[in-house]
Amino acid sequence: MSAYTGPPVGDPLWPYFSQVAGVDGQIDPDELQRCLTQSGISGTYQPFSLETSRIMIAMLDRDASGKMGFNEFKELWAALNQWKNSFMQFDRDRSGTVEPNEFNQVLSAFGYRLSPQALNVLLKRYSRDGRIVFDDFVACCVRLRSLTDAFRRRDAAQNGTAVFQYDDFIQSTMNV
């Protein structure tokens, strides 16, 4: 767990975080799900699932505590706002979903260059009737970010090739 260093002076997220985190100063998946639902960050979209809350914590859980401290919460808040703004920008028909062509555009805007086959795998995993709702969009973004980070740490030559031992591979992929 991150060492508690006291409240950050003047940070507007601190009061909200401390209310949600409680006495342990950490947010677990259930608390995160309630927090994000109550905050309205998902807007008019459906609330985040517990699974999405779990993987959001896993993405930033550098100390493997299963919880997040204030700095991780701030990082998540910034990422969620970026993802929400992008989702809204590419949801041109305001259906509350992104369609496959919109999804491809938003991933490209994030810098992901995926093959049509990889994009198809993501669409099969995260779409419902060919459309991706915000919760699933965030889950996909979390997994892409986490897996890309894990891959980059192992791609020493930065040439698109990484070497994983089996146990390392399982840990990297099952963590998110």
N, C-alpha and C positions, 0 to 999 in steps of 0.2 A: 504494500500500500504506500501511496505517496505520503511523505511526511507533511503533517499539517503545519503550515507556517503562518497562520492567522489570516484574517480577512484582507483581501486586496483593497487598498484605499481607493474609493471612488469608482470602482468597477460596477456598472449598472446591472450586470448579471449576478453579482455576488449575493444580494438579498434573496433572489429567486432560487439560486443554487442551494444556499444554506437552508432555506425553508424545505426544499425537497430532500436534501441529503440527510437532514436530521443530525443526531448527535455524533454519528460515526464519521461525518464529513465526506461520505462517499455515496454515490448513486448506483443502485443495483438495477437490473433489468425491469423489475416491476415498478420501481420508483421512476425510472426513465420513461416507461410507457405512460404512466399517469401524468408525469410532468409534461411530456410532449403533447398529450391529448388536451390537458388543461391550458397549455400555453397558446394553443391555436395555431402553432407553426404549420400544421398540415392544412390550414385554411378550411375551405369547404370540402376538402378531400376526407376520406374515411380515416379514422385514427390509425396509428401505427400498431402493428401486431406485436406480441411479445417476442416473437422470433426476430423481427426486425430490430427491436430494442436490444436483444441479446447480441446481435452481430454488430450493431453500432458500438456497443461497449467493447466488444472483442477487437474491433478495428483500432481502437485507441488505448487498449489495456496493456500498456508497456510493462507493468509490474505483475501481470497475470493474476490479479486479485479477483477478477470477475466483476469489478466495480470501476467507477470512474470518479476521479477527483475533479477539482475545479478547473484546472488547466485543460484536462481532457474534455470536460463539459463545454468550455469556451471554444475549443477546436471543433467539437461536434456541432455546436450551435452555428458556427461560421459555415461549415460544410453544408449543413441542412438548409441554411438560407441560400447558399449558392445553388444547391440542387433544386430547391423550390422555385427560385427565380428562373432557372433554365427550363424546368418543367413547364412553368407557366408561359414562358416565351415560345416554346415549341408546341404547346397545346393550342395551336392556332384556332381550332374550331371551338375551344372552351368546353370540351366534352368532359374534362376531368381525367382524361387519359391521353397517352401519346400512342400514335399508331406506328407501325414499323418504319415508315420512311422518316417520321419525326424522331423516332428513337435513334435511328442511324445518324441523323443530323446532330442531335444533342451529344451523342458519344463522340462524334468527330469534333464538335466544338470543345469537348473536354480533352481532346488530344489523343483519343484512342483510335487506332487504325486497325480495325478488325476485318478479317476476311468475311466474305458472305457466309461461309460455313459457321464461323464463330458467332457472327451476328444471329444466325438462325438458331443456334443453340441457346443463346440468351433469350431470344423471342419465345422459344418453346418453353423455357423455364419460367419466364416472368410475365407472359401475357395471358390474358383471359379473353377468349374470343378475338384474338388478334390485337388487343388493346392492353396497354400497361397502365395500371392505376398508380397513384403517387407512392403508396407504401411499397409496392413491388419495385418501382423505379428506384427508390432510395435503397432498398435491399440490394438491388443489382449494382448500384453505384458503390455501395459499401464493399461488396465482394470484389468488384473490379479494382477498386483502389487497394484493398488489402492484398489481393493476389498479385497485382502489379508490383506493389512494394516488396513483397516476398521474393518475387522473381528478380527484380532489380538488385536486391541485396546479394543474389547468387550469380548474377550475370557480370562477373568481374571485368570482362573485356567490353561490356556494353555493346555486344554484337547480336543480341537476341537469342543467346544460348545460355542456359543455366544448368548446373549439375545439382541434383538433389539426391540425398540418400533416402531410402524408402521412409524411414521414420520421420525425417525432416519434411518430406513431401506430405505425409499424413498430418503432421502438426500444422503445416502451413495452410493446407486446404480445409481441414476440419475445424480450424479455429474460427473461420467465418462462415 
